[in-house]
Amino acid sequence: MTKGTQQPPFSIRLSPELMERLEAAAKADMRSVSNEIAKRLHLSFETPKEALRDQFAMAALPAILEGSWPDLMLSPSQKLSPIENSAKFAYEVADAMLRARGQ
């Protein structure tokens, strides 16, 4: 469907516990429960390589943000904020890790 097109309603039965968890996650991300479910379903279709790349980037990011990486490794872009540069570098590290694994 194209963006802005009204989607037909879809019903699903969920346990109260699962619904509570979805509501909490949706509230934390400031989205509707419907959007939270759609996001999670979408993520479940990612290829394992995409998910692994995200996991590697998330693992590298704390060290990058706390400044544990040598300054020479960072080549900041003048067009990006420091946070965006850090995120970009985290994915560069993730890509290097995937190459090292032979993926």
C-alpha positions as a Python dict, from the first residue, in 0.01 Angstrom:
ca = {
    (1, 'M'): (0, 0, 0),
    (2, 'T'): (113, 351, -64),
    (3, 'K'): (174, 593, 217),
    (4, 'G'): (-142, 763, 332),
    (5, 'T'): (-367, 484, 206),
    (6, 'Q'): (-607, 360, 472),
    (7, 'Q'): (-529, 2, 569),
    (8, 'P'): (-812, -237, 653),
    (9, 'P'): (-840, -327, 1023),
    (10, 'F'): (-684, -651, 1136),
    (11, 'S'): (-782, -829, 1458),
    (12, 'I'): (-549, -1041, 1668),
    (13, 'R'): (-589, -1209, 2005),
    (14, 'L'): (-314, -1133, 2254),
    (15, 'S'): (-266, -1236, 2613),
    (16, 'P'): (-308, -953, 2863),
    (17, 'E'): (60, -986, 2957),
    (18, 'L'): (175, -948, 2597),
    (19, 'M'): (-60, -655, 2543),
    (20, 'E'): (84, -483, 2852),
    (21, 'R'): (437, -531, 2720),
    (22, 'L'): (340, -394, 2379),
    (23, 'E'): (168, -95, 2536),
    (24, 'A'): (476, -21, 2748),
    (25, 'A'): (709, -50, 2449),
    (26, 'A'): (481, 167, 2236),
    (27, 'K'): (463, 432, 2507),
    (28, 'A'): (843, 430, 2549),
    (29, 'D'): (888, 484, 2173),
    (30, 'M'): (599, 734, 2158),
    (31, 'R'): (405, 535, 1901),
    (32, 'S'): (70, 359, 1887),
    (33, 'V'): (38, -7, 1980),
    (34, 'S'): (-54, -77, 1618),
    (35, 'N'): (266, 91, 1497),
    (36, 'E'): (468, -95, 1760),
    (37, 'I'): (330, -429, 1638),
    (38, 'A'): (398, -332, 1275),
    (39, 'K'): (755, -228, 1362),
    (40, 'R'): (822, -556, 1541),
    (41, 'L'): (675, -761, 1257),
    (42, 'H'): (883, -569, 1006),
    (43, 'L'): (1200, -632, 1209),
    (44, 'S'): (1121, -1004, 1222),
    (45, 'F'): (1160, -1016, 843),
    (46, 'E'): (1509, -863, 843),
    (47, 'T'): (1781, -1086, 714),
    (48, 'P'): (2009, -1229, 981),
    (49, 'K'): (2298, -1024, 837),
    (50, 'E'): (2105, -698, 884),
    (51, 'A'): (2016, -792, 1241),
    (52, 'L'): (2375, -897, 1315),
    (53, 'R'): (2505, -569, 1169),
    (54, 'D'): (2271, -375, 1400),
    (55, 'Q'): (2384, -584, 1700),
    (56, 'F'): (2751, -520, 1622),
    (57, 'A'): (2689, -147, 1580),
    (58, 'M'): (2498, -134, 1910),
    (59, 'A'): (2783, -317, 2082),
    (60, 'A'): (3042, -71, 1947),
    (61, 'L'): (2845, 246, 2015),
    (62, 'P'): (2896, 274, 2395),
    (63, 'A'): (3276, 260, 2358),
    (64, 'I'): (3261, 517, 2078),
    (65, 'L'): (3043, 753, 2282),
    (66, 'E'): (3261, 727, 2593),
    (67, 'G'): (3567, 811, 2384),
    (68, 'S'): (3746, 477, 2409),
    (69, 'W'): (3839, 483, 2039),
    (70, 'P'): (4163, 652, 1931),
    (71, 'D'): (4103, 992, 1771),
    (72, 'L'): (4275, 873, 1454),
    (73, 'M'): (3997, 623, 1392),
    (74, 'L'): (3732, 892, 1382),
    (75, 'S'): (3707, 1105, 1070),
    (76, 'P'): (3409, 1327, 1149),
    (77, 'S'): (3198, 1465, 870),
    (78, 'Q'): (3142, 1838, 883),
    (79, 'K'): (2780, 1780, 775),
    (80, 'L'): (2686, 1548, 1062),
    (81, 'S'): (2633, 1612, 1431),
    (82, 'P'): (2868, 1438, 1678),
    (83, 'I'): (2599, 1180, 1755),
    (84, 'E'): (2539, 1112, 1384),
    (85, 'N'): (2915, 1076, 1333),
    (86, 'S'): (2929, 829, 1622),
    (87, 'A'): (2641, 626, 1481),
    (88, 'K'): (2800, 624, 1135),
    (89, 'F'): (3131, 507, 1283),
    (90, 'A'): (2949, 234, 1482),
    (91, 'Y'): (2819, 93, 1152),
    (92, 'E'): (3166, 117, 999),
    (93, 'V'): (3292, -93, 1290),
    (94, 'A'): (3001, -336, 1241),
    (95, 'D'): (3081, -368, 870),
    (96, 'A'): (3445, -439, 953),
    (97, 'M'): (3337, -705, 1202),
    (98, 'L'): (3115, -870, 939),
    (99, 'R'): (3403, -868, 690),
    (100, 'A'): (3631, -1023, 953),
    (101, 'R'): (3374, -1300, 1004),
    (102, 'G'): (3376, -1368, 632),
    (103, 'Q'): (3011, -1279, 579),
}
